[in-house]
Amino acid sequence: MNTTKKGSEFESRAMDLLSKLIKRQELPINSKYAKIYYKKAYFSIDRNQNIIIDISIEVWLPNALNYSLLLVVECKDYSKPIEVSELEEFVSKINQIAGQNVKGVFITTNSLQSSAFNYAKSRGIWIIRVMPNDQVKHMLYQRENEYKNYELIEAEKSLTNQNYISDYDDIFYIIEGELGSSVS
């Protein structure tokens, strides 16, 4: 499969996953105020032209003339761990299209190198890892508190270990400094 097709398929999958997470209120966004877009253009003053964003989520308050929050989503379906340079380039794009009302969201199928993970945490970038199907065992947990302990312990491992095998969840994230997981 060529890389453009592979990337487009992952972007479509990521958009579906984000839509589900928003609808289920698993992201800190009120679903009735959120509008999700695929390949929308946002103007860059530095470039004096538009930057096309993989996925964007605009949060609109009632009767507002403009969105109050913009989530800029970058999708990467790589076979190797994400390097810090990918996140630095992403932050550069974010800084070009919006001011204080923007949040970066980085969705990947692979882990992050430790420097990339640390950079994302220090910049407040939301990281969402979508686990490959062959790395999820789908074990069931009997008690909610047992699952919560698993979730916190395993989330960082999944985000930083390329060969991590999940017992249940297929999505792991760090959002606003909080680690968590979900099922797509």
Sequence and secondary structure as in RCSB ss.txt:
>XXXX:A:sequence
MNTTKKGSEFESRAMDLLSKLIKRQELPINSKYAKIYYKKAYFSIDRNQNIIIDISIEVWLPNALNYSLLLVVEC
KDYSKPIEVSELEEFVSKINQIAGQNVKGVFITTNSLQSSAFNYAKSRGIWIIRVMPNDQVKHMLYQRENEYKNY
ELIEAEKSLTNQNYISDYDDIFYIIEGELGSSVS
>XXXX:A:secstr
  HHHHHHHHHHHHHHHHHHHHHTT SSS GGGEEEEEEEEEEETTTTEEEEEEEEEEE  TT SS SEEEEEEE
E  SS B HHHHHHHHHHHHHH STTEEEEEEESS B HHHHHHHHHHT EEEEE  GGGB     S HHHHHHH
HHHHHHHHHH TT  BSS SEEEEETTEEEEE  
